[in-house]
Amino acid sequence: MKHTETGNFFLIAGPCVIEDHENPFEVCERLVAITNRLQIPFAFKASYRKANRSSVSSFTGIGDREGLELLAEVRKRFGVPVVTDIHSEAEAAMAAEYVDVLQIPAFLCRQTELLHAAAKTGKCVNVKKGQFLSPEAMKQVSDKMRAFGCDNFMLTERGTTFGYQDLVVDFRGVPTMRQNGVPVVVDITHSLQQPNQTAGVTGGRPDMIETIGRAAIAVGADGIFMETHPDPSRAKSDGANMLRLDLAEKLLEHLVAIRQTVNKWN
């Protein structure tokens, strides 16, 4: 992912998971219109399958190949890069046939064989910092990626475990992880999760999304990651912390304005 000539951050955004055959196209179409107007480099994100679920009854996807084929169709129709999670070495090669960026979930960021498999595909890789790791510990992840021959990767901050049922974002981690010489992204929706709820469904604080986003841009994040849905209350995964799609334009306008101010300071 690259910045525009205007010095904007880049955006990775979309629904949490491929839910059906209509939702990804609806979301991507709206985000493409917004990011084109604001000159924000954009990549569409959706998981073709969700492996890390709190409850055995949680929705995991519509089928691996079907989900990946829909992601490929989104890329073809809108001309944007697409991003998806992988969870095993076998998934790396399979998903690489359909997408542009392979994403390593936070819980799996230390899995050496998974990182190696992602690197071997030659795709760009986005590694999310584990909720259990310090920003400094991501140097070891970066060293692994380079040892495996991959220089085209990003690191993403998505909050740190705080007690049993909350996350906090330490914004010192953005400049710290940037010292690894790679772009650093801040995930402004997963950072607001409230995991391990007794109901078996993760909670969240979507009212704080703009707060986290503003702070991320202010401290120099290269990119923003967020999940968005036309109606989060009906989303089949992570609805509690997603941004409502009709709020995306105003949020991104605000973040662009902050970025322009930061660029003047620099």
Disulfide bonds with the S-S distance in Angstrom:
none
